[in-house]
Amino acid sequence: MATLYELTGKYQQLLQIADYVNPQVFKDTLDSIKDSIDEKAINYAKVDRQLGADIDEFEDEINRLTKRMNAVVNNRKRLRESLMASMQATGKTKIKDKLFTINVQKNRKSIEIDEHKLPAYLITEKKIYKPDKDHIKALLDAGKEIPGANYKPQSYHVVIR
């Protein structure tokens, strides 16, 4: 069976020669092309409906898996927080066996910044207003006091290898 594209081309050709063809032949040919185009269009509509249903199923599955992933992420976070609390309560900083080495490590120093209090020379000019954290950190490390910037309390995280 011809494709919709081919049938459309045949329809266009038939219209171009309409004045030169026997009216009955023209009508019969036109009816057969129209019927074929109609049948193709109906089949296209069926495929389109099925593709729409497939899209809905994919979206539902994506939502289901996203919810499941978020639950696993939250469970992992709670597990690590519980492990951290237990290790800190018992004063352990390292646990090692054949399979795992578990350490309590300090996180890197992080900076709390109140951007409205920072001097202008500590703001980098980019497309958006953004403090120059590297420069601020260097100044804090050098012992300088900067209005609107100081180190956050040191935090910890668990490493499982």
N, C-alpha and C positions, 0 to 999 in steps of 0.2 A: 504494500500500500504506500502511496506517496505521502511525503511529509507535508505538514501544513504550509511550509515555505514553498514547496513545489506546487501545491494546489493553488496557492495565492498567485504564483507566477502564471500558471495556466489560466486562471481567471482573468488576470490582466491581459494576457495575450488574446483570449477570446473576446474581451471587450474591444480590443484594438481592431479586430477583423469582423466585428459585428455587422458592418454595412455590406460586406462581401460574401457572407455565408448564407446558405438557405435558412430561412427563419425557423423551420422545424428542427433542423440539425443544431442550429444555434440554441434553441430552447432546450433540447434534450441534453446537449453538452453542458449548458449552463446549469440545468437541474442536477446532473450527476456531480458536477464540481461543487455546487452548493451543498448537496447531500454529504459529499465527502468532507467538505470543510466543516459542516455542522457536526458530523460524527467526530472529526478530529477535535473540534472545539469542546465537545462534551467530554471526550477522553482527557483533554488538557485540564478541564475543570475537575475531573475525578482525581487526576494526579495532583493538582494544586491542593485539593481538599486533604489528600493523604499527606502531602508535604506539610501542610498547616498542622495536621494532627501530630506529625513527627516532631515539629518544632515545639508544640505544647508539651509533648512527652519529654523532650530534651530539657526544656525549661524546668519542668517538674523534677526531673532527675538531678539537674544542677542544684536546685533549691534543696532537695533532700540531702545530697552529698555535702553541700555547704553547711547545712545544719549539723550533720554528722561530724564534719571536720571541726567545726567550732566547738562541739562538745568534747572531742578528743583533745583539742588545743587547751580548753579550759581544764580538763582532767589532768593533763600533763603539767599545767601551771600549778594546780593545787598540789599535785604529788611532789613537785620540786619545792614548793613553799613548805610543805610538811616536812620533807627531808631536811631542808635548811633549818627550820625551827628546831627539829630534833637534834641535829648536829650542834647547833649553837647552844642549846640547853645543856647538852652533855659535854660541851667544850671540845668536841672533836673537830678537827679541820681537815682530816684525811682518813679515808677508809679504803683499803686495798685488798683485793682477792685475785683469783685467777682470771676472772672475767672483766672486772671493772676496777677503776680507780676513781674514787669520788673525792673531790676537793671542794673546800669552801674558799673561794677567792674573792679578793676585793675587786670591785668594778673600778674602771677608770674614774678619775675625778670628773665630775660634771659641774657645769656652771649654771646657777640660777641668774637670770637677767631680767631686770625691769627696764625695758627699752626706753621708757619715758624719762628715766633718770640718768641715762648714759650720756657722757659728753659726746658731742657731734663727731669728734675726730676718731671715735671708736666705731663709727658706723661706716660700713663699706657702701659705696655707691654702686648699686646694681639697679635692675629694673624694679626691684622692690626694696623697701626699707628692711635692712637686715643687719644686726650687730656683727662685728668682726670678732667672732669667738676666739680665733687663734691669737689675735693681738691681745684681747682681754685676758686670756689664759696666761700668756707670757707676762703681762703686767702683774697679774695676781701672784704668779710664781715668783716674781721679783720682789714681792712684798708690798706693792703699791695698793692703796685703797682706791677703789673705783665706785663712785656712787651708782647704785642700781645693779651691781654685780658682785657676787661672792660665790664661794664653792658650796655646793650642796653637801649634806652629810654623806660620808662614804657609805656605799651600799655593797652588798655581796650577791653572788650568784653561785649556783651549783654547776659543776662541770662533770659530766659522766662520759667516760671514754671507753 
